[in-house]
Amino acid sequence: MSVAGLERPQLVSHVQQALSYTLFDCKWVPRSARLLCLGSAARGTGLLQLYELRGGRLALLREIEKAKPIKCGTFGATSLQQRYLATGDFGGNLNIWNLEVPEIPVYSVKGHKEIINSIDGVGGLGIGEGAPEIVTGSRDGTVKVWDPRQKDTPVANMEPVQGESKRDCWTVTFEADFVIVGFWTHSLITFGHHLRLDSDLKGNAYNQEERVVCAGYDNGDIKLFDLKTMSLRWETNIKNGVCSLEFDRKDVNMNKLVATSLEGKFHVFDMRTQHPTKGFASVSEKAQKSTIWQVRHLPQNRDIFMTSGGAGSLHLWKYEYPAQRSKKDSEGAEMGVAGSVSLLQNVTLSTQPISSLDWSPDKKGLCVCGAFDQTVRVLIVTKLNKV
């Protein structure tokens, strides 16, 4: 093995725990050695399990059963003092839980007519600025932004026009002054009639003046909407269904966006420079033959990210910036210059897809992933300071 090879990060399986239910999402509890597993029991109820990492094992601290299977969760809109968990379930309900007293939610709303596939929060955990808000995306075709301080009514509601086939939203995420939304859809959202602002959107993580929504569709379309100017800011097509979207960090202005797709390819967009006609520069990589279910950036280094695949594998990547991130075209307009992506390491953990992934926000290199083999795994990624 070469000296360079010795410096490569290693993905070390630290702990694995077999579960008796279908696992949909897993999350680290901020400022702790605890993690949550969210899913569905065989009899159709929802399960939330709280584990604590104790040396080489996971100790089950609490198991909570709910009426509906729980599909997704986030701590993104809570304070570090409260550490409330927001969840979306199969009944379309958005609930916020105090994990110390989890019997009754501290906030609950029937947010959607069908399953909430994805959820994300912003304005919490001491990151950035702005009001705490939660975005949910559902199979019913709508994407909604919620302020937990406002009961029952979303602060923004994006839905298909009457007569148009509904859109199955698969992924949503906030970034700084942006919201990213990913859909399954056979048609496009036409801006204006589909977007209803029920009240003023105020506050975000980085900039309190702007808020945008980006949508990704099963035909590969990605659309970036500016809610302040009510306009379509940017659109592109990655030629395959969009499974996961994430900006590199929430406490900086829009920098990089990664989009993963059904056929095993991901795209990294440099979002700093938007050309009038060509949009944002990007680099793509065929990571594997199967679906890339998720992408998650390392919280302590925005240029390193992990993808999880349908073949039960994890791939660790690093983005390298070009010598200059922008240049002028023949007409003098600024256009972005894409960087490059290198594979740092990969490992196969399961024969089933790894559908959920979360880095510890506090301990660099500590991550948890959940797979359809009903197993949750804690991994340690070494030598991240060497890359």
SELUMLUM-757055 format. One record per residue (C-alpha): x, y, z. Coordinates in steps of 0.02 Angstrom, whole numbers, plus 50000, padded with zeros to 5 digits. Example, Ala and Ser with C-alpha at 12.3 -4.5 7.8 and 13.67 -1.06 7.14 Angstrom:
BEGIN
506154977550390506844994750357
END
This chain:
BEGIN
500005000050000500665017349956500945031250081499495040450002498415025150030498835025250214498135042850228496455038250153494995038850274494325022250333492485018250361492485007550517490904998650575490855002250761489164995650819487674987550735485984984050809484644972650735482884979550741481194970950736480364984050626480604993550464481815008050490481465023750389482565037050470483925038950600484555054750683485885059750809485215069350958486245085450963487515087551103487375069451158487935051751125486135047051085485265042850924483475040150866482755026750754481075030350670480015017750579478535006250563478064990750664477374975350578475604979150640475634996150556476005007450704477435019650719478995016750824480255028850894481745021350984483035031351081484755023351098486335028651187488055024251124488995015951268490695010051213490444995851092488574994051109486925003351089485855003951246483995005951219483375019951331481585021951273480355014851148478825024851101477395017950995476265029550896474685027050792475495030050621477165024150551478485037850565479365041550401480575055650441481225067350576482285082850607483005093050750483375107650633482065119750699482345117250886483475125551012484955116351087484125118351257482495109851206483085097851070481305094551013481075081950872479925085850726479225070750633478175067050480477105051350475476115040450355474495049550401475155066350342475405072750520476785084550573477165082150758478475090050871479005079751021479845083351186480835067251205480825069051394478915068751394478465060251229476685054751265475855070251189476645081151054477035099251097476435103850922475355094050802474515097850637473695087550501474885094550372474535083650220473225071950149474485057950124476165052050191477505064950231479025058050140480295070850197480545084350328481875097050372482075111450493482995127850500483275141850625483715130250768485235122350852486095139350861486485138950674486305154950575484885167250597483015168450578481425160650639481245141950670480365134050522479995116550459479725110950280478745095250236478525086350070477135073850040476445061049920474895072049908475885083549793476125098149912477635105749997477295116450150478335127550262477805128550445478215140350588477895130450751477375146850833475915148050710474575135150744473775124650606474205135350454475795134050348476725150150309476945143950129476025130850027476575124449857475315113249769474855107649593473525117349499471765110249488471645096949354473495093249350474135076349411474775077149590476625076749624477435064449743478725074449839480205063749895481465075549970481505092750051482905102250135483315119650197484935128950166485445145750236484185156950147483515142750041482305128050044482605113249929481165102249876481205086149775479695078549689479125063149596478095070549456477645068049274477335086449245478075102949295477545115649423477035131749336477485145649453476195157849517474525148649525475325133949615476145144249750475125151849889475925161950029474735161450177475775174050276477415183150263478945171950264480145179950385481835173850438483035160250385484705153150436485905164650346484955179350275483345186350346482845194650184482695180050062481885162950049481845151449899481195134049861482025121649745481065106849675481705090749597480615079049494480595061149432480985066949254482585074949318481985092849327482675103849465481865120949488482395134949603480985146849653481225163849734479805166949856480265185149879480095190049697478835176149653479895170649506480775155449437482595158949474483395143749390482985126849316483945112149245483735093649209484835079249268483935066549157483385055049298482285055249453482955065949596483085055749757484025067149875484555085349880485675094350004486635110550014488345109050092487975119450246486565129350327487585143450403488355150450244487645158750090487145147149949488755138049901488585120349833487105108849801487185089949779485775080749691485715061749684484705051349562483865034749531485165027949412486665029949527487325046949473487525062749576487805080749524488705094549619488145112149572489195127449615487835139549668488915155149690488855161349510487285160449404487505163249217486025171849130485735157149012486825142649069486355143549253487525135649378489095125849334489075107549388490075091449390489265074249387489885057249442489235039749408489445033249584488685015849566487445005549468486005007149590484995021449662485865034149773484625035849913485425049850014486815062650020487455070550181488865083150200490105081950342489585095950462491385100550503491975101050321490755106350185491845099150046491675081050107490045071550086489385053850097488155045149982487155029550024486665017049892485385004149844486734990749847487004993150034488575003650013489245020350074490395031249970491425045550042491825059849922492815076049920492465091049811493965100649745493725118649692494475124749529495855137849527494505150749489492665148049528492065159949394492585167249227491865178749096491075171748938491305178948764490015192348801490755197348968489465188749079490075179749235489895160749231490365147649359491755134949338491435117449404492685108649515493045090049525492525075749638493645061949704493165045849793494015044749962493335027950018491875015950004491195001150099489764988750077488814985550237487194977350186486334967350050484884979650062484804998250021485465010550149484015022650154484485034550295486105042850347486595055850476488255063150533488495067650715488495086750725489685086150873490915071750849491855072950685491805056850587490425048550686488915043550582487385032450589486475023950447484915013350430484574999950300483114989550242483914974150322483174981050485484864985750556485545002150620487425004450610488605016850691490195020250595491795029650631492635038050484494485040350520495835052350456494635065850401495925078850450497135071450323496065074950168
END
